[in-house]
Amino acid sequence: MTIERQKVNSLDVARLAGVSQSAVSRVFSGASASQKTINKVRKAAAQLGYRPNVLARAMITGKSRIIGLIVAYLDNQFYPLALERLSYALQEEGYHILVFMASNSQDGIEKIVDELMDYQVDGIITASVSMSSELTSRCFEAGIPVVMFNRGQDGSGLSTVTSANVEGGGKVAEFLIAGGHERMAHIAGWGGSSTGRDRARGFTEGLAAAGQKPVAVVDGMYKRDIAADLTRDLMARPDALDAIFVGNDHMALAVLDVLRFELGLSVPGDVSVVGYDDVPQAAWAAYDLTTLRQPVNRMIEATVETLLAQIADPDRPSQKLEIAGPLIVRGSARIPEGWT
């Protein structure tokens, strides 16, 4: 004979704990309750094996406590790190993340946004993903706030959180000029991204301020294999380079591998290399990469604060936040005398 286990509900927990059913609801929703009540309810729930029905609560309250995160790609080591820290930060606020991978094609992103709306997410964070004006309008009409992380988009009306990319590119230019470099090239990030364009702009403007200009600015598309091919092309030029600024560390590590192990060049003896992001691998002894650090913890804190503020107040105006990061000097670039 099969014995069916009767499903435990919040009324059963309330009876065992000696509290009202509304008190049980307050405890599991995170609303105000005394510590004594919380302890009694948690103990009774554990005894009965009770778990609250999150989906049912979402239907009643209209809040899923889920944040949708759209990520373009995870090859770049910066994004798994950011994703992990975003998850922890949102969990501390009582939210969970639903992750979707997307290309930068609008068809793919539109499908994902449709799915996120089906899940009734409370908000969306996009990481290096562009949003069309149509998608932006649909999210606005559905009351779903969107924050763009590590990507800006002029005219979108969306809140954005990035590092100070123009300023960062300028810091790299200042550092390389101070180190006596005269033939510098830039392997930029994808030209279709604000981050790639802004870092390139900061670098070229920084050189121009000192009366210099880059030997070449080429689009590495944020891809290792493309960056490697471009390195071979750049180093085959008759006017030999003495420095390469690379649009992110993911590409810069490939540049270092080609220079050292294929071309047999000394870094920084023959050519200096500077990256952007400061991913964990940049500090490995094998790479020892000088790089502009993206202040990921502060960027995540600002992203979460901005999104939650917009969830709480749908009429809150969007904002554009740029957070400056330091240049982390290691051994892949010539260090200017007296540089601190």
C-alpha positions as CSV (number, residue, x, y, z in Angstrom):
1,M,0.0,0.0,0.0
2,T,1.3,3.4,-1.0
3,I,1.1,6.1,1.7
4,E,0.8,9.6,0.3
5,R,2.6,12.2,2.2
6,Q,0.3,15.2,2.9
7,K,1.8,18.5,1.9
8,V,2.7,20.8,4.8
9,N,1.4,24.3,4.5
10,S,2.0,27.6,6.4
11,L,-1.1,27.0,8.6
12,D,0.5,23.7,9.9
13,V,3.7,25.7,10.7
14,A,1.7,28.4,12.4
15,R,-0.1,25.9,14.6
16,L,3.1,24.1,15.7
17,A,4.9,27.4,16.3
18,G,2.0,28.9,18.2
19,V,1.8,32.0,16.0
20,S,-0.5,33.4,13.3
21,Q,-0.4,32.3,9.7
22,S,0.5,36.0,8.8
23,A,3.5,35.8,11.1
24,V,4.8,32.7,9.2
25,S,4.3,34.7,6.0
26,R,6.2,37.7,7.4
27,V,9.1,35.5,8.4
28,F,9.5,33.8,5.0
29,S,9.0,37.0,3.0
30,G,11.7,38.9,5.0
31,A,9.2,41.3,6.4
32,S,9.5,42.7,10.0
33,A,9.2,40.1,12.7
34,S,10.7,39.7,16.2
35,Q,13.7,37.4,16.6
36,K,11.6,35.2,19.0
37,T,8.9,34.7,16.3
38,I,11.5,34.1,13.6
39,N,13.2,31.4,15.8
40,K,9.8,29.7,16.6
41,V,8.7,29.7,12.9
42,R,12.0,28.4,11.6
43,K,12.1,25.6,14.1
44,A,8.6,24.5,13.4
45,A,9.2,24.7,9.6
46,A,12.4,22.6,9.9
47,Q,10.5,20.0,12.1
48,L,7.7,19.7,9.5
49,G,9.9,19.9,6.5
50,Y,8.1,23.0,5.2
51,R,9.4,25.1,2.4
52,P,7.5,28.2,1.2
53,N,6.1,28.2,-2.4
54,V,8.1,30.9,-4.0
55,L,6.2,30.8,-7.3
56,A,2.8,31.1,-5.5
57,R,4.1,34.1,-3.5
58,A,5.3,35.7,-6.7
59,M,1.8,35.4,-8.3
60,I,0.3,37.0,-5.2
61,T,2.8,39.8,-4.7
62,G,3.7,40.4,-8.3
63,K,7.4,40.1,-7.3
64,S,9.5,37.1,-8.3
65,R,12.7,38.1,-6.5
66,I,14.5,37.0,-9.6
67,I,16.9,39.2,-11.6
68,G,17.6,38.3,-15.2
69,L,21.2,38.5,-16.3
70,I,22.1,38.5,-20.1
71,V,25.7,37.9,-20.8
72,A,27.3,38.0,-24.3
73,Y,30.2,35.7,-23.6
74,L,32.2,34.1,-20.8
75,D,35.5,33.6,-22.6
76,N,36.8,36.8,-21.1
77,Q,37.8,35.9,-17.6
78,F,36.4,39.3,-16.3
79,Y,32.8,38.1,-16.8
80,P,32.8,34.8,-14.7
81,L,34.3,36.8,-11.9
82,A,31.7,39.6,-12.3
83,L,28.9,37.1,-12.6
84,E,30.0,35.3,-9.3
85,R,30.1,38.6,-7.4
86,L,26.9,39.8,-8.8
87,S,25.2,36.6,-7.7
88,Y,26.5,37.0,-4.2
89,A,25.5,40.6,-4.0
90,L,22.0,40.0,-5.2
91,Q,21.6,37.0,-2.9
92,E,22.4,39.2,0.0
93,E,19.5,41.4,-1.0
94,G,17.2,38.3,-1.2
95,Y,17.3,38.0,-5.0
96,H,18.3,35.2,-7.3
97,I,19.9,35.4,-10.8
98,L,18.6,33.7,-13.9
99,V,21.4,33.7,-16.4
100,F,21.0,33.7,-20.2
101,M,23.8,33.6,-22.8
102,A,23.3,35.8,-25.9
103,S,25.1,37.0,-28.9
104,N,24.9,40.6,-29.8
105,S,22.3,39.9,-32.5
106,Q,19.1,41.7,-31.7
107,D,17.0,38.6,-32.7
108,G,18.8,36.5,-30.1
109,I,18.5,39.2,-27.4
110,E,14.8,39.8,-28.2
111,K,14.0,36.1,-27.7
112,I,15.9,36.1,-24.3
113,V,14.0,39.2,-23.1
114,D,10.7,37.5,-24.1
115,E,11.7,34.5,-21.9
116,L,12.7,36.8,-19.0
117,M,9.4,38.5,-19.2
118,D,7.7,35.1,-19.1
119,Y,9.6,34.4,-15.8
120,Q,8.3,37.8,-14.5
121,V,11.7,38.9,-13.4
122,D,11.9,42.0,-11.3
123,G,14.8,43.5,-13.2
124,I,17.4,42.8,-15.9
125,I,21.1,43.3,-16.0
126,T,22.9,43.2,-19.3
127,A,26.6,42.5,-19.4
128,S,28.3,43.7,-22.7
129,V,25.0,43.4,-24.5
130,S,23.3,46.1,-26.6
131,M,19.5,46.7,-26.3
132,S,17.5,48.0,-29.3
133,S,15.1,50.9,-28.6
134,E,12.2,48.6,-29.2
135,L,13.3,46.2,-26.5
136,T,14.0,49.1,-24.2
137,S,10.5,50.4,-24.7
138,R,9.0,46.9,-24.1
139,C,10.8,46.5,-20.8
140,F,9.7,50.0,-19.8
141,E,6.1,49.3,-20.6
142,A,6.3,46.0,-18.7
143,G,7.7,47.8,-15.7
144,I,11.0,45.9,-15.8
145,P,14.0,48.1,-15.0
146,V,17.2,47.4,-17.0
147,V,20.8,48.3,-16.0
148,M,23.7,47.9,-18.4
149,F,26.9,46.6,-16.8
150,N,30.3,47.3,-18.4
151,R,28.6,48.7,-21.5
152,G,27.1,52.1,-22.3
153,Q,24.5,53.0,-24.9
154,D,23.8,56.6,-25.9
155,G,20.2,57.5,-26.3
156,S,18.9,54.3,-24.7
157,G,17.5,55.9,-21.6
158,L,18.9,53.0,-19.6
159,S,21.1,53.2,-16.5
160,T,24.7,52.2,-17.2
161,V,27.6,51.3,-14.9
162,T,31.1,51.1,-16.4
163,S,34.6,51.9,-15.5
164,A,35.9,55.3,-16.6
165,N,37.1,53.9,-19.9
166,V,38.2,57.2,-21.6
167,E,40.1,58.1,-18.5
168,G,41.6,54.6,-18.3
169,G,42.9,54.8,-21.9
170,G,44.4,58.1,-21.1
171,K,46.2,56.7,-18.1
172,V,47.8,54.0,-20.2
173,A,49.0,56.6,-22.8
174,E,50.5,58.7,-20.0
175,F,52.3,55.7,-18.6
176,L,53.8,54.6,-21.9
177,I,54.9,58.1,-22.9
178,A,56.6,58.5,-19.5
179,G,58.4,55.2,-20.2
180,G,59.9,56.7,-23.3
181,H,57.9,54.8,-25.8
182,E,57.5,56.4,-29.3
183,R,56.0,53.7,-31.6
184,M,52.8,52.5,-29.9
185,A,49.9,50.6,-31.3
186,H,46.5,49.8,-29.9
187,I,44.6,46.5,-30.4
188,A,41.2,47.8,-29.5
189,G,38.1,46.0,-28.3
190,W,35.2,45.6,-30.6
191,G,34.4,48.9,-32.3
192,G,30.7,48.2,-31.9
193,S,31.0,48.5,-28.1
194,S,31.1,51.7,-26.1
195,T,33.9,50.2,-24.0
196,G,36.1,49.5,-27.0
197,R,35.5,52.9,-28.5
198,D,36.0,54.8,-25.2
199,R,39.3,53.0,-24.3
200,A,40.7,53.7,-27.8
201,R,39.5,57.3,-27.6
202,G,41.2,57.9,-24.3
203,F,44.4,56.3,-25.5
204,T,44.6,58.3,-28.8
205,E,43.6,61.6,-27.0
206,G,46.3,60.9,-24.4
207,L,48.9,60.5,-27.0
208,A,47.8,63.5,-28.9
209,A,48.1,65.7,-25.8
210,A,51.8,64.8,-25.8
211,G,52.2,65.5,-29.5
212,Q,52.1,61.8,-30.5
213,K,49.8,59.4,-32.3
214,P,49.5,55.7,-32.5
215,V,51.3,53.8,-35.2
216,A,48.1,51.8,-35.7
217,V,44.7,51.2,-34.1
218,V,43.2,47.9,-35.1
219,D,40.0,46.1,-33.9
220,G,40.7,42.9,-32.0
221,M,37.0,42.2,-31.6
222,Y,37.7,41.1,-28.0
223,K,38.8,37.7,-29.4
224,R,42.1,36.0,-28.6
225,D,42.7,34.5,-32.0
226,I,42.1,37.8,-33.8
227,A,44.4,39.6,-31.3
228,A,47.1,37.0,-31.9
229,D,46.9,37.5,-35.7
230,L,47.0,41.3,-35.3
231,T,50.1,41.0,-33.2
232,R,51.9,39.0,-35.9
233,D,50.9,41.6,-38.5
234,L,51.9,44.6,-36.3
235,M,55.3,43.1,-35.4
236,A,56.0,42.5,-39.1
237,R,55.8,46.2,-39.9
238,P,59.1,47.9,-40.9
239,D,58.7,50.5,-38.2
240,A,59.1,48.2,-35.3
241,L,56.7,48.8,-32.4
242,D,58.0,49.4,-28.8
243,A,54.6,49.2,-27.1
244,I,51.1,47.7,-27.5
245,F,48.1,48.7,-25.5
246,V,45.4,46.0,-25.7
247,G,41.7,46.6,-25.1
248,N,41.3,43.9,-22.5
249,D,43.4,41.3,-20.7
250,H,41.7,38.4,-22.5
251,M,43.4,39.6,-25.7
252,A,46.5,40.9,-24.0
253,L,47.4,37.4,-22.7
254,A,47.3,36.1,-26.3
255,V,49.5,39.1,-27.4
256,L,52.1,38.1,-24.7
257,D,52.1,34.5,-25.8
258,V,52.7,35.4,-29.5
259,L,55.5,37.9,-28.7
260,R,57.4,35.7,-26.3
261,F,56.8,32.1,-27.6
262,E,56.3,32.6,-31.4
263,L,58.4,35.7,-32.2
264,G,61.0,35.2,-29.5
265,L,60.8,38.8,-28.4
266,S,61.6,40.1,-24.9
267,V,58.8,41.7,-23.0
268,P,59.3,44.5,-22.0
269,G,62.9,44.6,-23.4
270,D,61.8,44.7,-27.0
271,V,58.1,45.7,-26.6
272,S,55.9,46.7,-23.7
273,V,52.4,45.3,-23.3
274,V,49.6,46.9,-21.3
275,G,46.1,45.4,-20.9
276,Y,42.8,46.4,-19.4
277,D,40.6,44.7,-16.7
278,D,43.1,43.1,-14.3
279,V,41.7,39.6,-14.4
280,P,43.3,37.1,-11.9
281,Q,45.5,35.6,-14.7
282,A,47.1,39.0,-15.2
283,A,48.9,38.6,-11.8
284,W,50.2,35.1,-12.6
285,A,54.0,35.1,-12.8
286,A,53.8,33.7,-16.4
287,Y,52.1,36.9,-17.6
288,D,52.9,39.6,-15.0
289,L,50.7,41.9,-17.0
290,T,50.6,45.7,-16.4
291,T,46.9,46.6,-16.8
292,L,44.3,49.1,-16.0
293,R,42.1,47.6,-13.3
294,Q,38.3,47.7,-13.6
295,P,37.0,48.3,-10.1
296,V,34.7,45.3,-10.3
297,N,33.5,45.3,-6.7
298,R,32.5,49.0,-6.8
299,M,30.9,48.5,-10.3
300,I,28.8,45.6,-8.9
301,E,27.8,47.5,-5.8
302,A,26.7,50.4,-8.0
303,T,24.8,48.1,-10.4
304,V,22.9,46.4,-7.6
305,E,22.1,49.7,-5.9
306,T,20.9,51.2,-9.1
307,L,18.7,48.3,-10.1
308,L,17.1,47.8,-6.7
309,A,16.4,51.6,-6.5
310,Q,14.6,51.4,-9.8
311,I,12.7,48.4,-8.7
312,A,11.5,50.3,-5.6
313,D,10.8,53.4,-7.6
314,P,9.9,52.8,-11.3
315,D,9.8,56.6,-11.9
316,R,13.4,57.0,-10.7
317,P,15.5,58.6,-13.6
318,S,18.2,56.6,-15.2
319,Q,21.8,57.4,-14.5
320,K,25.2,56.9,-16.1
321,L,27.9,55.9,-13.6
322,E,31.6,55.7,-14.6
323,I,34.0,54.5,-11.9
324,A,37.7,55.1,-12.2
325,G,40.2,52.3,-11.7
326,P,44.0,52.4,-11.1
327,L,46.8,51.3,-13.4
328,I,48.4,48.2,-11.9
329,V,52.1,48.2,-12.8
330,R,53.7,44.8,-13.2
331,G,56.6,43.5,-15.3
332,S,55.1,43.4,-18.9
333,A,55.9,47.1,-19.6
334,R,58.9,49.4,-19.1
335,I,58.4,51.3,-15.8
336,P,59.2,55.0,-16.0
337,E,61.9,56.2,-13.8
338,G,60.4,57.5,-10.5
339,W,57.0,56.2,-11.4
340,T,54.8,55.5,-8.3
